[in-house]
Structures are given as C-alpha cells and as structure tokens.
Amino acid sequence: MTRFIFITGGVVSSLGKGLASAALGALLQARGFTVRLRKLDPYLNVDPGTMSPYQHGEVYVTDDGAETDLDLGHYERFTGVASRQSDNITTGRIYQNVISRERRGEYLGATIQVIPHVTDAIKTFISSDLTDEDFVLCEIGGTVGDIESLPFLESIRQLGNELGRERAMYIHLTLLPYVPTAGELKTKPTQHSVKELLSVGIQPDILLCRTDRDLPETERQKIALFCNVRREAVIPALDVESIYQVPISYHAEGLDEQVCGHFGLEVPKPDLTAWRAIVERATKPEGEVRIAVVGKYTGLLDAYKSLAEALAHGGIANNVRVKMHWIDSEIFEREDSVAHLNGVNGILVPGGFGERGAEGKIAAARFARERNVPYFGICFGMQMAVVEAARNLVGLEEAGSTEFAPTPEPVVGLLTEWERAGTMEKRSADSDLGGTMRLGAYDCVMSPDSRVRQIYRNDHVSERHRHRYEVNMAYEDRLAGKGVIFAGKSPDGALPEIMEIPDHLWFIGVQFHPELKSRPFEPHPLFESFIGAAVEQARLV
C-alpha cells in the first residue's frame, strides 16, 4: 500500500523544502521502506529548461531526458533513487496537457475549469507511474498564499480526502525568525502560515520549524496550541554545518518517528551509521585544496548546486575539504587570469550557454594547460578547452564555435542529428529552444589506454547530457598531433564525448554532466580523481 506525504512551505521561500523532503526520504529508507520523491512546481514554464539560472538555479537532467527542478538532485543524492520525467510537473505542463486534450475533443464538450479538470490532471500526475513504493513524498513548490500554487494545494487536499489519514499526511515547513531587539523567536509567522493553509482546507499533521537556535519548550507548546497540532509534531529544523547532517538532526528531533506513528507503523529505528561517517569526513577533513570554478552564473550558487556537491563528494573521497573559489569568467576578458588563478590546486570550467564569458573560460583553460594545473571542463568547459588547444597548439587563430557566430574554423558546431534508442533525432538552428537539446543518458566508449578508462575502470559508461553544440570530429587528427586526444566517443564513433591531454598532470574535458550522478556515498569517479590530482598538485607546489 503506497502512502503519500505532501510537503508544503510557508512564510518565505528557499526554506529548504527540497532538502527536508530528501532527508525524510533517506530516513524512511533507513527504516526499510521504499520511497519515491516528486516535485510540483507552480510556475507557468513547461519546464525550467529555458529559464535563466539566475531565475531558477540549475536545471537537473534525468536519465530519460527531462529538464527538471534542482530539488530532484537533492532527492537523488540523499536516496539514490533515480528520478524520472514523471517526478516533476509544472503548471505549464498541466495546462498544456489539459488544453491539448480539450483541442482533441477528449472532454466531450464540457466547460473546462480549474476544478475538476486541472486538479484531476494534477492528481493523475501524483498517483501515476509508480511501482508500489511504500512512500511517495510530494513537495509543493512556492509558498502557501501564492495565487499560482492554489490548484496544487486544492489537488492535494482532494487527494488527502480520497486516500484517508491511513494513506496521506501533510508536513508544513515554516520559519521561526529570531528578533534580536526582543531577544526571542517569533511564532506568529508560523501561525499565520498555518492559518493560510487551513483556509484552503489543509490541516498540517507535522510542522517543521526552521530556526537557527534551540526551540524553547514554551514556544513549542505555543505553536502546537495555536496551530492545532500535537506538541511532539512540532519539529525543530535546526541549521547544521553540513547538509548531510540533516537526516541525523531530523531523526534526533523525532521526525521519522512521528511519520511512522501517523501511519501506525511499528518498525526498527534507522541505522544512520553511514550518514554519521559521511558527516565525520565532511566536517573533519585532514587537509584542504583550493578549486577555482570559472563560470558565468557565479552570482547565484544554486546555478551550480550539483557541481558544488560533486566537488564536496570528491573531497570526502580524498578526506580533504574542497574550498571553492567562484570566479566570473568575464573578469578574464578585462584582467589577466594569473592574478585570480595563482595558488589554486585545480580549475573547473562548468557548462553554460552563449558567448558571454566564453573568452574568459578559454583563458582559464590556457592557464591550466600551460601551468600544469589540474583542469576539469564540463560540457561548454570541454568545448572551450578544445577551442583553446586549436588556437594555441594547432595554430588555428580563428577557431571558435558556431554558437556565437559563423566562423571559418568551426571547432564546435550545432548538433543537428543523433541516434537515441535506435531512432534518429534531428534539430535545426530554427528549432524551439525548449526540450530540443541532446538530453538525458547516452553511452560513451573509452579508449583502452586512456586516463579516463583507468579512472572509470570500465570501457563503457552512461552519462547525462544537456547541450546543442558538439566538438567537430574533423579536427581530431590535428588536435591529436599536438597531444590532445578524444579519449571517449559515442558508440558509433561519430561524436566526441571526452578529451584529455595525457602528458598533463590532469587535463580532462567531458561533453556530459558527471556532477548529476555523484552521490555522497558514491562520489563520481571523475570528481574523485580530479580532487585527488588537486591534492597531488598541492604537494608539488
């Protein structure tokens, strides 16, 4: 019997509903249950694929090629359960589906309304594509009181009534702000948030109260009284040093016990030994390395959420703290890169789109290549590393990417067709931007004598992609003549997936996004190796 837990948020945004959902999922797994986590986003975009990272943070890509919310990254990292396209829905997709059905005449002439047609579509999404999991955790994006989230709240209200208390519960995440002049935590915002939730017919069963300090017993009882929940169901969600402490912290406060109690489940307490070991390594490392991340969205670190976590996982694997220096790539177009990159133990250039900041990324790649500093180029970062090599090693001064403008030396060009699951997909420069990239998991075959083959310990891997442009295979021989090889390719040999410079301390570029598959308990091999090379570089200087 599948049970549903609905997680909502109030008072302010960015309280950490995604992290709370992921941590609860991990706790339920530790008690022996199977889980699936889903995110319902109230914005009108069909998906976040065309949204600026400054608007929405990173786009998390699933194996089946869905562009989804970054919270799905938290879900995967904490539970290890691979997300699917069916685990993230937006208002845009819901309305798109409803209107398409209306145009096809599937509603048999009915007047299409939010209730029941839109809410029915949302409920269908929540309850479909499941495989008899014990728990489905559904996070509702936005903040209670936002007009755009009302259809989702109404849908989970209806679904809760249909399922009954034995199969549904509501958790509400709120903020307890501390007012220094009064010297106390304030419960009124939480009271108002719960009142707002009650106004749409939802009584929360558990309150998760975000706070930066201990919650006094008097305030806990006050919240329970005014919000109509049991005192034990008021759970402090304290700030912690590492996000991987959150499951441990929530268990200590009784969250998973309250959830099991609600559903009448008597199961053994969770074994959190592995989580404690991860926290120990994350918070008490034996050394430190400095990694420069040269990107174009460094003003909002959520744009690189999975990347930052993957670097941290690499640090955990090597028992070092990874100190990340976030550098706007455009600064290298105005200033010498030496001043900003001197002293770092590794340089990572992540993915991105568009010409802005591209020359700065090329400058960072050149710095790393010439000074024997470990370099990791991801997606666009690989492309710019190849452009840099073509210009400064091969001698093609006009080498560039057709993403920016027509160029006589198109080292990087538009990907117009590729094979997926036995069928040929085609795109053109005039195709819509949304959902038209090479998305999702694709295979890569590595050269047997390459460094990446040694790192992966496998000839064949599957990695997640998100890009429109590809390095041009026509330049392979000229690059190889200068020591830059394509160490990994698509199974048909038509597309370069990995480039490396064997004579360098560590210089690897990949067309895919390995950060999306890194987990705290299973650091991605490339990140583990990259940080290991940074440790070696630190010893050499």
C-alpha positions in Angstrom: 0.0 0.0 0.0 1.5 3.3 -1.1 1.3 6.2 1.3 1.6 9.8 0.3 3.3 12.6 2.2 2.7 16.2 1.0 5.3 18.8 1.9 4.4 22.5 1.7 6.2 25.6 2.7 5.2 28.9 4.3 6.4 32.4 5.5 9.2 32.7 3.0 10.7 30.9 0.0 14.0 29.0 0.0 13.4 27.4 3.4 14.7 24.1 2.2 11.6 22.0 1.4 13.6 20.0 -1.1 16.3 19.2 1.4 13.7 18.4 4.0 11.9 16.0 1.6 15.2 14.3 0.6 16.2 13.9 4.3 12.9 12.4 5.2 13.1 10.1 2.2 16.5 8.9 3.4 15.2 8.3 7.0 12.3 6.2 5.7 14.7 4.2 3.6 16.9 3.7 6.7 13.8 2.2 8.3 13.4 -0.3 5.5 10.9 1.4 3.3 11.0 2.2 -0.4 10.4 5.8 -1.5 9.8 8.0 -4.5 10.1 11.8 -4.4 8.2 14.2 -6.6 8.2 18.0 -7.1 5.2 20.1 -8.2 6.3 23.5 -9.4 3.6 26.2 -9.7 5.3 28.4 -12.4 3.9 28.6 -16.0 7.0 27.4 -17.8 6.6 24.0 -19.2 9.9 23.1 -17.6 13.0 25.1 -16.3 15.0 24.3 -19.5 14.6 27.8 -21.0 14.8 29.7 -17.7 17.9 31.7 -16.7 19.9 30.0 -13.9 19.7 33.3 -12.1 15.9 32.8 -12.1 15.7 29.2 -11.1 19.1 27.8 -10.3 20.5 24.7 -12.1 18.5 22.5 -14.4 18.7 18.9 -13.2 18.6 16.4 -16.1 17.3 12.8 -15.6 18.4 9.7 -17.4 15.2 9.8 -19.5 16.0 13.3 -20.8 13.8 15.5 -18.6 14.9 19.0 -17.6 13.7 19.3 -14.1 13.9 21.3 -10.8 17.2 21.3 -8.9 15.4 19.7 -5.9 15.4 16.4 -7.8 19.2 16.5 -7.4 18.7 16.5 -3.6 16.3 13.6 -3.9 18.8 11.5 -5.9 21.8 12.4 -3.8 20.1 11.5 -0.5 18.1 8.4 -1.5 19.9 7.1 -4.6 16.6 6.7 -6.4 16.9 7.8 -10.0 14.4 10.4 -10.9 12.2 10.3 -14.0 10.4 12.8 -16.1 7.2 11.8 -14.2 8.7 13.1 -11.0 8.5 16.8 -11.8 5.5 18.7 -13.1 4.8 22.4 -13.6 1.6 24.4 -14.0 2.7 25.0 -17.6 2.8 21.2 -18.4 -0.5 20.7 -16.6 -2.3 23.4 -18.6 -0.5 22.3 -21.8 -1.9 18.8 -21.3 -5.4 20.0 -20.4 -5.7 22.4 -23.3 -4.3 19.7 -25.8 -7.0 17.3 -24.6 -9.7 20.0 -25.0 -8.5 20.7 -28.5 -8.7 17.0 -29.4 -12.3 16.9 -28.0 -11.5 14.5 -25.3 -13.7 16.3 -22.7 -16.8 15.7 -24.9 -17.9 19.4 -25.0 -17.5 20.1 -21.3 -16.7 23.5 -20.0 -13.0 23.2 -18.9 -12.4 24.6 -15.4 -9.7 24.5 -12.8 -11.9 22.3 -10.7 -12.2 19.4 -11.7 -10.1 19.3 -14.9 -6.9 20.9 -13.8 -7.0 19.4 -10.3 -7.8 16.0 -11.8 -4.8 16.3 -14.1 -2.6 17.1 -11.1 -3.9 14.2 -9.1 -3.3 11.9 -12.0 0.3 13.0 -12.2 0.8 12.5 -8.4 -0.5 8.9 -8.5 0.8 7.7 -11.9 4.0 5.9 -12.9 4.6 4.3 -9.5 5.8 0.8 -8.8 4.1 0.0 -5.4 6.6 2.2 -3.4 5.9 2.3 0.3 6.0 6.1 0.4 5.6 8.9 -2.2 6.8 12.3 -1.0 5.4 15.2 -2.9 6.9 18.6 -2.5 4.8 21.6 -3.5 6.9 24.4 -4.8 6.4 28.0 -3.8 4.9 29.4 -0.6 1.4 28.9 0.8 -0.5 32.1 -0.1 0.9 32.4 -3.6 -2.0 32.5 -6.0 -0.3 30.2 -8.5 0.0 27.3 -6.1 -3.7 27.2 -5.3 -4.5 24.5 -7.9 -1.8 22.2 -6.4 -3.0 22.8 -2.8 -6.6 22.1 -3.8 -5.4 18.9 -5.6 -3.5 17.5 -2.5 -6.5 18.5 -0.3 -8.8 16.4 -2.5 -6.3 13.5 -2.7 -5.9 13.5 1.1 -9.6 13.2 1.5 -9.8 10.4 -1.1 -6.9 8.4 0.4 -7.8 8.9 4.1 -5.5 9.5 7.0 -4.1 6.0 6.8 -2.6 6.8 3.4 -1.9 10.5 3.5 -0.3 13.1 5.7 0.7 16.8 5.4 4.0 18.3 6.6 4.4 22.1 6.6 7.8 23.8 6.7 7.8 27.2 8.3 10.3 29.8 9.6 10.8 30.9 13.2 12.6 34.2 12.9 14.7 35.5 15.8 14.2 39.2 16.6 17.4 40.4 18.4 15.8 43.5 19.9 13.1 41.4 21.5 15.6 38.6 22.3 13.2 35.8 21.3 12.0 33.6 18.5 8.7 34.7 16.9 5.9 32.2 16.3 3.4 34.5 14.7 4.6 34.0 11.1 4.2 30.2 11.6 0.7 30.8 13.0 -0.3 32.9 10.0 1.2 30.4 7.6 -0.8 27.5 9.1 -3.9 29.7 9.0 -3.4 30.3 5.3 -3.1 26.6 4.8 -6.2 26.0 6.8 -8.1 28.4 4.6 -7.7 26.0 1.7 -8.8 23.1 3.8 -5.5 21.5 4.8 -4.6 20.9 8.4 -0.9 20.0 8.7 0.0 16.9 10.7 3.6 17.9 11.3 5.2 21.3 11.5 8.9 21.5 10.6 10.1 24.8 12.1 13.3 26.3 10.6 15.4 28.0 13.2 19.0 28.9 13.8 18.7 28.2 17.6 17.1 25.8 20.0 13.3 26.0 20.2 12.2 26.7 23.8 9.6 24.3 25.2 7.2 27.2 25.9 7.3 28.3 22.2 6.9 24.7 21.1 3.8 24.3 23.2 2.5 27.7 21.9 2.9 26.6 18.3 1.2 23.3 19.0 -1.7 25.1 20.7 -2.4 27.8 18.1 -1.7 25.6 15.1 -3.8 22.6 16.2 -1.0 20.0 16.2 0.4 17.8 18.9 3.4 19.2 20.8 5.5 16.2 19.5 4.6 17.0 16.0 6.3 20.4 16.2 9.8 19.5 14.9 12.7 22.0 15.1 14.7 22.1 11.9 17.9 23.5 13.1 20.7 24.9 11.0 23.6 22.4 10.6 27.2 22.5 9.5 26.8 20.1 6.6 23.6 19.3 4.7 24.4 15.6 5.2 23.7 16.2 8.9 20.0 16.9 8.2 18.7 13.3 8.3 20.6 12.8 11.6 19.2 16.1 13.0 15.6 15.3 12.0 15.8 11.8 13.5 17.1 13.3 16.8 14.1 15.6 16.8 11.7 12.7 16.1 10.5 13.5 12.6 10.6 9.9 11.2 9.1 8.6 14.4 6.1 11.0 14.1 5.6 10.0 10.4 5.6 6.3 11.3 3.3 7.0 14.2 0.8 8.8 12.0 0.6 5.7 9.7 0.6 3.2 12.6 3.8 1.6 11.5 6.0 -0.2 14.1 9.4 -0.7 12.5 13.0 -0.7 13.9 14.8 2.6 14.3 17.0 3.6 11.4 20.7 2.7 11.3 22.4 6.1 10.5 26.0 4.9 10.9 26.8 5.6 7.2 25.4 9.1 7.4 27.4 9.8 10.6 30.5 8.6 8.8 29.9 10.9 5.9 29.4 13.9 8.2 32.6 13.0 10.1 34.6 13.0 6.9 32.8 16.2 5.6 33.3 18.2 8.8 36.7 16.9 10.0 38.9 16.6 6.9 42.7 16.0 7.1 43.6 18.7 4.5 42.3 21.3 2.1 42.5 22.0 -1.7 41.5 25.2 -3.5 39.5 24.8 -6.6 38.6 27.7 -8.9 35.2 27.3 -10.6 35.3 29.7 -13.6 31.7 30.2 -14.7 29.2 32.8 -15.9 26.5 32.3 -13.2 28.6 32.6 -10.1 26.4 35.3 -8.7 23.9 32.6 -7.8 25.5 29.4 -6.5 22.2 27.5 -6.9 23.1 27.6 -10.6 25.9 25.1 -9.8 24.2 23.2 -7.0 25.0 19.6 -8.2 28.5 20.7 -9.2 29.3 22.1 -5.7 28.0 18.9 -4.2 30.0 16.7 -6.5 33.2 18.6 -5.7 32.4 18.1 -2.0 31.9 14.4 -2.6 35.3 14.3 -4.3 36.7 15.9 -1.2 35.0 13.3 1.1 36.6 10.5 -1.0 40.0 12.1 -0.6 39.4 13.2 3.0 40.0 16.8 2.3 38.0 20.0 2.4 37.3 21.5 -1.0 37.5 25.3 -0.8 35.7 26.6 -3.9 36.6 29.9 -5.4 33.7 31.1 -7.6 35.1 33.3 -10.4 33.1 35.1 -13.0 34.7 34.1 -16.3 34.1 37.6 -17.8 36.7 39.0 -15.4 39.4 37.3 -17.5 38.3 39.4 -20.5 39.2 42.5 -18.6 42.1 41.4 -16.5 45.0 38.9 -16.5 43.9 35.4 -15.3 47.2 34.9 -13.4 46.1 37.2 -10.5 42.9 35.2 -9.9 44.2 31.7 -10.6 47.6 31.7 -9.0 47.7 29.4 -6.0 44.7 27.3 -6.9 45.1 23.5 -6.9 42.6 22.9 -9.7 40.4 24.7 -12.2 36.9 23.6 -13.2 35.0 25.2 -16.1 31.3 24.2 -16.0 28.6 24.2 -18.6 26.8 27.2 -19.9 25.2 28.7 -23.0 26.0 31.8 -25.1 29.1 33.9 -26.0 29.2 35.9 -22.8 32.2 34.9 -20.7 33.4 32.4 -23.3 36.8 34.0 -23.9 37.3 34.1 -20.1 36.8 30.3 -20.0 39.2 29.9 -22.8 41.8 31.9 -20.9 41.2 29.7 -17.8 41.8 26.6 -19.9 45.0 28.0 -21.3 46.3 28.9 -17.8 45.6 25.3 -16.6 47.2 23.7 -19.7 50.4 25.9 -19.7 51.0 25.8 -15.9 50.2 22.1 -15.4 47.2 22.8 -13.1 44.5 20.1 -13.0 41.7 21.1 -15.3 38.2 19.7 -15.5 36.0 21.0 -18.3 32.3 20.1 -18.3 30.1 20.4 -21.4 30.9 24.0 -22.5 34.0 23.8 -20.5 35.2 20.9 -22.7 34.3 22.8 -25.8 36.3 25.9 -24.8 39.3 23.8 -23.8 39.3 22.3 -27.4 38.9 25.7 -28.9 41.9 26.9 -26.8 44.0 24.0 -28.0 43.0 24.5 -31.6 44.1 28.2 -31.4 47.3 27.9 -29.4 48.6 24.4 -30.1 47.3 23.7 -33.6 47.6 27.3 -34.7 44.1 27.9 -35.9 43.7 31.5 -34.7 40.1 31.8 -35.9 39.0 28.6 -34.2 35.6 29.1 -32.5 32.0 27.9 -32.0 29.1 28.5 -34.4 27.0 29.0 -31.3 28.4 32.6 -31.2 28.7 33.4 -34.9 29.8 31.9 -38.2 33.5 31.1 -38.1 36.0 29.8 -40.8 37.2 27.2 -38.2 34.1 25.7 -36.6 35.8 23.6 -34.0 32.4 23.5 -32.2 29.2 23.3 -34.2 25.5 22.8 -34.0 24.4 19.2 -33.3 21.8 18.6 -36.0 21.1 14.8 -35.7 22.0 12.0 -33.4 20.7 8.5 -32.5 18.7 7.7 -29.4 17.2 4.4 -28.6 17.5 3.2 -32.2 15.9 6.2 -33.8 17.4 9.3 -35.4 16.6 12.7 -33.8 17.1 15.8 -35.9 17.2 19.5 -35.0 18.0 22.7 -36.8 19.0 26.3 -35.9 15.3 27.3 -36.1 14.1 24.6 -33.7 12.4 25.7 -30.4 14.9 26.2 -27.6 12.8 24.2 -25.0 13.4 20.5 -24.9 15.4 20.2 -28.2 18.9 19.5 -26.9 20.7 16.3 -26.7 19.2 15.4 -23.3 19.5 12.5 -20.9 21.7 9.4 -20.7 23.9 8.5 -23.6 26.6 5.8 -23.9 30.3 6.6 -24.1 33.0 4.2 -25.2 36.6 4.9 -24.0 40.0 4.2 -25.5 41.5 1.3 -23.7 44.8 3.1 -22.9 43.3 6.4 -21.9 43.4 8.0 -18.4 39.6 8.2 -18.2 39.4 4.4 -18.8 41.7 3.9 -15.8 39.5 6.4 -13.7 36.2 4.7 -14.6 37.7 1.2 -14.5 35.4 0.4 -17.4 35.4 0.6 -21.2 31.7 1.8 -21.3 29.7 4.3 -19.3 26.4 6.1 -19.5 26.3 9.8 -18.6 23.7 12.5 -18.8 23.9 15.2 -21.4 22.4 18.7 -22.0 23.7 20.5 -25.0 23.1 21.6 -28.6 26.6 22.0 -29.8 29.3 19.4 -30.3 33.1 19.3 -30.9 33.8 18.8 -34.6 35.4 15.4 -35.3 37.0 16.9 -38.4 39.7 18.4 -36.2 40.5 15.2 -34.4 43.8 14.3 -36.2 45.2 17.8 -36.0 44.5 18.0 -32.3 45.9 14.5 -31.7 49.1 15.7 -33.4 49.5 18.2 -30.7 48.8 15.8 -27.8 45.0 16.4 -27.4 43.1 13.2 -27.8 39.4 12.3 -27.9 39.6 9.5 -25.3 35.8 8.8 -25.3 33.3 8.8 -28.1 29.7 7.8 -28.8 29.4 4.1 -29.7 29.2 4.8 -33.4 32.4 6.9 -33.1 30.6 10.0 -34.6 30.6 12.2 -31.5 33.4 13.1 -29.1 32.5 12.6 -25.5 35.8 13.0 -23.6 39.0 14.9 -24.4 42.2 14.6 -22.5 45.9 15.6 -22.6 47.9 12.6 -21.4 51.1 14.5 -20.8 49.4 16.9 -18.4 49.1 16.3 -14.6 45.3 16.1 -15.1 43.5 17.7 -18.0 40.1 16.2 -18.9 37.0 17.6 -20.6 33.7 15.8 -20.9 30.7 16.7 -23.1 28.3 15.3 -20.5 27.4 16.4 -16.9 29.0 13.9 -14.4 28.0 16.0 -11.5 24.4 14.8 -11.9 25.3 11.3 -10.9 27.6 11.9 -8.0 26.4 10.8 -4.5 27.9 11.3 -1.0 28.2 7.5 -0.6 29.3 7.1 -4.3 31.4 10.1 -5.4 31.6 10.3 -9.2 35.0 8.7 -10.3 35.9 11.8 -12.3 35.4 14.1 -9.3 37.2 11.8 -7.0 40.2 11.6 -9.4 40.1 15.4 -10.1 40.3 16.2 -6.4 43.0 13.6 -6.0 45.0 15.3 -8.7 44.4 18.7 -6.8 45.8 17.1 -3.7 48.9 16.0 -5.6 49.3 19.5 -7.1 49.1 21.0 -3.6 52.0 18.7 -2.6 54.1 19.7 -5.6 54.0 23.5 -5.0 
